[in-house]
Every structure is written in C-alpha cells, then in structure tokens.
Amino acid sequence: MTAHHVDHGIRPDSAADVAVAADVTTVLDVPLVVHRVSVPPGPNLEARARAARVGALPTDAMTGHTADDQAETVLLRLLRGAGAEGLGAMRPGRRHPILRLRRAETLALCTASGLATSHDPSNHDPRFTRNRVRHEVLPLLHDVARRDVVPLLVRTADLLHDDDSLLDELAGALDPTDAVGLAAAPVPLARRALRRWLTIGGYPPDAAAIERVLAVARGEHTACELDGGRRVERSRQRLRVVDPGR
C-alpha cells in the first residue's frame, strides 16, 4: 500500500495537510507520495482542481469517497440533467472502497484509531456548488422528507447502476457506424452506442451532439459537427468521424 496526497497549492496553509498526511502514514507505516500541482485562481476552480488531482494520481488509486459524497454527486448530476449513467454516480468497488461508509463514521474511526485528521475550510465556501448541495440542499431535503435522505440517494444510484450495466450490454451489440441499424435501434441504445464510440479521453459528447449524429444516421442530414472540430459524415449507409486537418 502506498498513500498519495495531492497538494493543489490553492490555500496558503495547504502545507499543513501534507504534514497530517505524513503523520498518518508514519503511524500506519506506509510510504507517502506527495504530488504538487498548480491550479491558478479563476472560474471553474473546483473542476480544474479535480482534473489536476486525477491527472496526478495513479490510474488505479483508491479514493476515500463516502456515502455522503455519493449522495451529493447524485444531486449534482441531477441538476445537470444527467441520465441513468450519470445518476448512477460513483460505482462501488475497488476504486471506492469506503463508499458504503458515512462521512461521520470515517471521522469516528480515525478518532478511535488515534489518527490525525485535517479539515479543509474550502469545503464551506459557498462559491462551490457541491458545498451548497452539502450544507443547504441536503439539510433541506432531510427536513422535507423528515428522514436522512442519503441512504435513499445511494440506493437510487445502486438501482441505476444495474439499469446502466444492462443498457450498456445491449448497446454493445450495435455497430455505431451502421447508419441503418442505428436508426432502427431503440433510441436509448443508439445514444449509448454513439456515446461510447465518440468518447475521447474519457469525455463523451454532450446530449445535443448525440442528437445531431442520430439525425445524420436517419438521413435527415449528411453530416454534423462535434466539439473539437470533429465531424461525423454519412456515406453509403455508414458513419465515419473526420478529425480536424484531415
């Protein structure tokens, strides 16, 4: 086991977090790797910090996301109009080994084990949408439902995971370059087949782009544009992607 800590350098006191990580790994007798990244101030700070963190960590790194994080993610993606795939949020498994634990439980476990913890004050900054969901939306939902809604949101994510897996399996049988087959297929499966085909670097095309490609498959248009300058064209009942400069 190797512990990894990413110092984004956003807060002037971020070195204190590195010290806490060093204390914890000393107690646990595991090596620590500290990654220092640069995330300059500006718009979309939270998203840029996440991208920098993901880029710095090993691809097989496990994260400490909890059930509370999962519930927040479901709500955030609902606000963005996500479908079943997005609302399934994080998938339980090796990458997220404590996804079933509550945030309070992880803190209690650290306290009982004598492990130091660090509190990030930016988690209360209302500029970040996740913080408003955490401190405003979820408490309001608890009050309206008169119960803790986190388990309900986690259960919804679990159910959507199962639906998502089945739909992925069915969509995998479609050839996304076969315009005729794609046009004849159920729309949810056609969308998934196209999303998988047109995803680059982990970033799928948006819903509007998928609908434009479906229109090309149906013969309503001969071609359409995608982000990044790419283009999808139809010729002899086949679809093909044309990259910029080609």
C-alpha positions in Angstrom: 0.0 0.0 0.0 1.2 3.5 -0.9 -0.5 6.7 0.2 -0.8 9.6 -2.2 -1.5 13.2 -1.3 -2.2 15.9 -3.8 -1.3 19.5 -2.8 -3.2 21.8 -5.1 -1.5 24.9 -3.7 -4.8 26.8 -3.6 -4.7 27.6 0.1 -1.7 29.2 1.7 -1.9 26.7 4.6 -2.0 23.6 2.4 1.4 22.5 3.7 -0.4 21.7 7.0 -2.4 19.0 5.1 0.8 17.5 3.9 2.0 17.3 7.5 -1.2 15.5 8.6 -0.8 13.0 5.7 2.8 12.4 6.8 1.8 11.8 10.4 -0.9 9.3 9.3 1.3 7.4 7.0 4.0 7.2 9.7 1.6 5.7 12.1 0.4 3.2 9.5 3.9 2.5 8.4 3.2 3.1 4.7 5.2 5.2 2.2 3.8 8.6 1.2 4.0 10.2 -2.2 3.2 14.0 -2.3 2.1 15.4 -5.7 2.2 19.2 -6.0 0.1 20.7 -8.8 -0.6 24.2 -9.8 -4.3 25.3 -10.0 -4.4 29.1 -10.6 -7.4 31.2 -9.4 -10.2 31.7 -11.8 -13.5 30.3 -13.0 -14.3 26.5 -12.6 -11.7 26.3 -9.8 -13.3 23.1 -8.4 -13.5 21.3 -11.7 -9.9 22.3 -12.6 -8.6 21.2 -9.2 -10.4 17.8 -9.7 -8.8 17.4 -13.1 -5.4 18.2 -11.8 -5.8 15.8 -9.0 -7.0 13.0 -11.3 -4.1 13.7 -13.6 -1.6 13.5 -10.7 -2.8 10.3 -9.1 -2.0 6.8 -10.4 -4.8 5.4 -12.6 -5.5 2.6 -10.0 -5.6 4.9 -7.0 -8.3 4.2 -4.5 -10.2 7.3 -3.1 -11.9 8.0 0.2 -15.3 8.9 -1.2 -18.2 8.1 1.3 -21.9 7.5 1.0 -22.4 11.2 1.7 -20.2 12.1 -1.3 -22.2 9.7 -3.4 -25.5 11.4 -2.4 -24.1 14.8 -3.2 -22.9 13.5 -6.6 -26.3 12.2 -7.5 -27.9 15.6 -6.7 -25.2 17.5 -8.6 -25.7 15.4 -11.7 -29.4 15.6 -11.4 -29.0 19.4 -11.5 -27.0 19.0 -14.8 -29.7 16.9 -16.4 -27.8 13.6 -16.3 -29.4 10.3 -17.4 -29.1 6.9 -15.8 -25.4 6.6 -16.5 -24.6 9.9 -14.7 -27.1 9.5 -11.9 -25.5 6.1 -11.1 -22.6 8.3 -9.9 -19.6 6.5 -8.5 -19.5 2.7 -8.8 -18.9 0.7 -5.6 -15.8 -1.4 -5.9 -12.0 -1.3 -5.6 -11.7 2.3 -6.7 -14.1 3.5 -3.9 -13.6 1.0 -1.1 -15.4 3.0 1.6 -18.3 4.2 -0.5 -20.7 2.5 1.9 -19.5 4.3 5.0 -20.8 7.6 6.1 -18.6 10.6 6.5 -19.2 10.8 10.2 -18.2 7.1 10.5 -14.9 7.7 8.8 -14.1 10.5 11.2 -15.1 8.4 14.2 -12.9 5.6 13.0 -9.9 7.9 12.7 -10.5 9.3 16.1 -10.9 5.9 17.7 -7.7 4.8 15.9 -5.7 7.8 17.1 -5.2 9.0 13.5 -4.9 12.8 12.9 -7.4 14.4 10.6 -7.5 17.5 8.5 -10.4 19.8 7.9 -10.4 21.7 4.6 -12.1 25.2 5.2 -12.8 25.5 1.5 -15.5 22.8 2.0 -17.6 25.5 3.4 -17.0 28.0 0.6 -20.5 28.7 -1.0 -18.8 29.6 -4.3 -18.6 25.9 -4.9 -21.9 24.2 -6.0 -21.1 20.9 -4.1 -20.7 22.9 -0.9 -24.2 24.4 -1.3 -25.6 21.0 -2.0 -23.9 19.6 1.1 -24.8 22.4 3.5 -28.0 23.8 2.1 -29.8 21.3 -0.3 -29.3 18.1 1.7 -30.3 19.5 5.1 -33.5 20.9 3.4 -34.2 17.5 1.9 -33.7 15.9 5.3 -36.2 18.3 6.7 -38.8 17.9 3.9 -38.6 14.1 3.9 -38.3 14.0 7.8 -35.6 11.5 7.5 -32.0 11.1 6.4 -32.2 11.0 2.6 -28.5 10.0 2.0 -29.4 6.2 2.1 -32.2 6.9 -0.4 -30.0 8.7 -2.8 -27.3 5.9 -2.5 -30.0 3.3 -3.2 -31.2 5.2 -6.3 -27.6 5.2 -7.5 -27.3 1.5 -7.0 -30.5 0.8 -8.9 -29.4 3.0 -11.8 -26.0 1.2 -11.8 -27.8 -2.1 -12.6 -30.0 -0.5 -15.3 -27.0 1.2 -16.8 -25.0 -2.0 -16.9 -27.8 -3.8 -18.8 -28.3 -1.0 -21.2 -24.5 -0.9 -21.9 -24.5 -4.6 -22.6 -27.4 -4.2 -25.1 -25.9 -1.2 -26.7 -22.6 -3.1 -27.1 -24.3 -5.2 -29.8 -24.9 -2.2 -32.0 -22.4 -1.1 -34.6 -22.4 2.7 -34.3 -21.0 3.2 -37.8 -24.0 1.3 -39.3 -26.4 4.2 -40.0 -29.4 2.0 -40.9 -29.0 -0.3 -37.9 -28.5 2.7 -35.6 -31.6 4.5 -37.0 -33.7 1.3 -36.5 -32.5 0.6 -32.9 -34.3 1.9 -29.8 -33.2 5.4 -29.2 -31.7 4.9 -25.7 -29.5 2.1 -27.1 -28.5 4.1 -30.2 -27.5 7.0 -27.9 -25.3 4.8 -25.8 -23.6 3.2 -28.7 -22.8 6.6 -30.2 -21.6 8.0 -26.8 -19.2 5.1 -26.4 -17.9 5.5 -30.0 -17.4 9.2 -29.8 -15.9 9.5 -26.4 -12.3 10.8 -26.4 -10.1 10.9 -23.3 -12.9 9.9 -21.0 -15.0 12.9 -22.2 -18.3 11.9 -24.0 -20.0 14.3 -26.4 -22.9 16.2 -25.0 -26.6 15.3 -25.5 -27.1 17.8 -28.3 -24.2 16.4 -30.3 -25.6 12.8 -29.9 -28.9 14.0 -31.3 -27.2 15.7 -34.2 -25.4 12.4 -35.1 -28.7 10.5 -34.8 -30.2 12.9 -37.3 -27.3 12.1 -39.7 -27.9 8.3 -39.1 -31.6 8.8 -40.0 -30.7 10.5 -43.2 -32.1 13.9 -42.1 -28.6 15.5 -42.7 -25.5 14.3 -44.5 -23.0 15.4 -41.8 -22.8 17.3 -38.4 -20.2 19.0 -36.3 -18.8 17.8 -33.0 -16.8 19.7 -30.4 -13.1 19.9 -31.1 -13.6 20.4 -34.8 -14.5 16.8 -35.4 -17.2 15.9 -37.9 -19.5 12.9 -38.4 -20.3 12.1 -42.1 -22.7 9.6 -43.7 -21.8 7.8 -46.9 -23.2 4.6 -48.3 -25.2 4.0 -45.1 -22.0 4.2 -43.0 -21.0 6.8 -40.4 -17.4 8.0 -40.1 -15.6 10.5 -37.9 -13.4 13.1 -39.7 -10.8 14.7 -37.5 -9.6 18.3 -38.0 -7.0 18.7 -40.6 -7.8 15.5 -42.4 
